[in-house]
Amino acid sequence: MWDFAADIAKMADCEAILEFVYENCLDNGATWFSYHFTPIFESQTSKKTFIWSRDYPLEFQRRYVSGAWREIDPVPRLTFQYGPVLVWRDAIELGRGDPKAERFFEETVTAGVDNWVGFAVFGPRNRNAYCSMRFERDPADFSNEQLQQIHSLLLAAHLQICKIMDGGRASVSLSEREREVLEWMGRGKSSVDIGTILDISPETVRTYTRRIFDKLDTNDRVTATVRALKLGLVEL
């Protein structure tokens, strides 16, 4: 499971890297996963931070992305301050006395969000990322070695993603419609969803997507979105 560094180093598709990470962690009992790529000088809960996730409950996604949870989420900050690995019960204790943190934990626990771990992942030139992963059983029962192995996997993935980011063009221009398509793509919408929102056909969306990928020198939506954020082309 943990002979991953050589495999990741061969990958040039950011989304494939994140899928590889999650597939490996499924063997360790992971049930959902999110990766938050943070632009320089932004916080991990900024609207400019790109979030890629797998298997998060739809209600949690709605309340985090569209509701208030993202704005009051203390876990990324606590993880970078006290981590780099922070299990959920420790995070709750560290948040006591902070009204926003206490509200976040009360609401998420009530919603059944438990057994998660926050990971702080550091990259070159302050291009850091935050990762969250939920497990079938309480991660407090995991050995330090298990958690360190998962953290090492995430770090290797993030460093490769940063390397891929450096391969893009220094200057890119997108049309207004291309920006709209990319913004909705970065929010996890499918071609059909985007077509409905923008009142265009899915095939037209795919045409715009191909143009976006060509301009941003990539073939996957994660790389496209993060490069666009880096260049200040879109806001999520």
C-alpha angles and dihedrals in degrees: 000000000000100000088100110122097083092046093050092047089061095054123099098175115085094202091051089052092054092046088051090052094050095045090054092048092050086071087060093053101268114160101181139007139192132188119200114196108200122206116226113280092014129109124242090251095048118124086237090063112102115227122200115184143174129204097353111154110260092236091054091049091050094050093044100045102030101022134055101278096090092054095051100034106128096179100091091049093046091046093054090044100045105013149033078190118028125177120212101251091051090049091053091052092048090051095057112120093028108103095205093047092047090050092050094050093044092052096043094046090048088052090055098255106150144130094050134142129206119216125196110210119192124208138181120291093011094300094145131168137202123216130193125193132180123207136201091242133035108283088215084081092057120101119246087246092058093051092044091052091053090047091051090052091051092047093051090049094049094048090052091049090052089050091052090049090058090059096069129099118277094229129031133171122205128189119239091256092048089053091051092050092047093048092054090043089054089054090058100257121151125231089260092050092048091048091054093047094047095035094239131116122271088241090056088050090052090050091054089046092055090050091049092049091049093051093047095044096238144104101212135067096231093059091042093052096045093046090049091051090048090053093045093243098130142018123212 
